[in-house]
């Protein structure tokens, strides 16, 4: 959906239009779910944080000034709500997100096994990063965002984004060989 | 000489920092050209660029493990919003706010009509009934009522009969039942039919049924026979404004 349409939805949500809110919820649910799962690595937190995000959108849509894209504003809320939730409930998860939310897949067993192994190894490596570093890695490589946009989402200067990525890359280089993968760090 | 080396090192470091965003294609044109110029003559950055690409492929290939939203989840969110907003304004105001503007007048008129009818019924019930012209000698003590007699139904629960898709998981069934705040009182029958009770003080049965019928995992949702909440075959109440 073009961001103009999203802007229209947000404007309607600002007037407490529940149909628009429901449309926005459905539009963003999967994106936010995936993002929050990647960021928190806590399947038990995702639903709760997602509702926190949507509630904040419902309450704060009128304060959205339109200077950034609606998605940047929404992902920024999600980032801060996720960090708060992690701080509020810091206990270690029982398993990685990949293990606890196994997708149904119909690929050939061998290819599937290789893909899952890679995803699992990388998932563990990224899971070992701090949530702040993880957010920058995921927003860059998974969501394809520019560093300026990431800075806006996480609410920090662009140099901090670059520094977090710098440390994340170094950490991944250390971690991936330990996990039996060579040449994957970047 | 030393200054030139420092300058070269600073450029190398700056380009090295930009590589993840060069790889994801989000750099501005000027920065992209700077990266490409530097990359052409820097083996270290070329190796790093390849590493970034491998990471990008691995991260993007990890898959989006995102389910579709379940209607019960959105309802819970709306419940939470209502809970938070109720202390600030009354339930009626909240209902009016959520109603499209053209329907608000109709809703208020409907509410006024219901109040008038309830008042008229209460007034009628308080008056002494006219004496029957000729009491039936064949059935002493038996009171006959016609279907049009104004008999107030006691406030109680509404019974519904539900069938779920064979593919519905136990969790999905639980979510749906929790979503309408009902209790299972019978079932599943050999055909998989559940009888559930919904508090009569909750949403109108028409709204409850409409919600259930939007659930992909619900294949059948009707008032239980004899419950009288809505007549089978008639559109459920409460849908006219939707």
Interface residues (C-beta under 8 A of the other chain):
Chain A: X16 X18 X22 X25 X26 X29 X30 X31 X33 X34 X37 X47 X51 X54 X55 X58 X97 X98 X101 X102 X103 X115 X118 X119 X122 X123 X126 X137 X138 X140 X141 X142 X144 X145 X146 X147 X149 X162 X165 X166 X169 X172 X173 X183 X184 X185 X186
Chain B: X17 X18 X19 X20 X21 X23 X24 X25 X26 X27 X48 X50 X51 X52 X53 X54 X55 X56 X58 X59 X60 X61 X62 X63 X64 X65 X66 X67 X68 X69 X73 X74 X76 X77 X78 X80 X81 X84 X97 X98
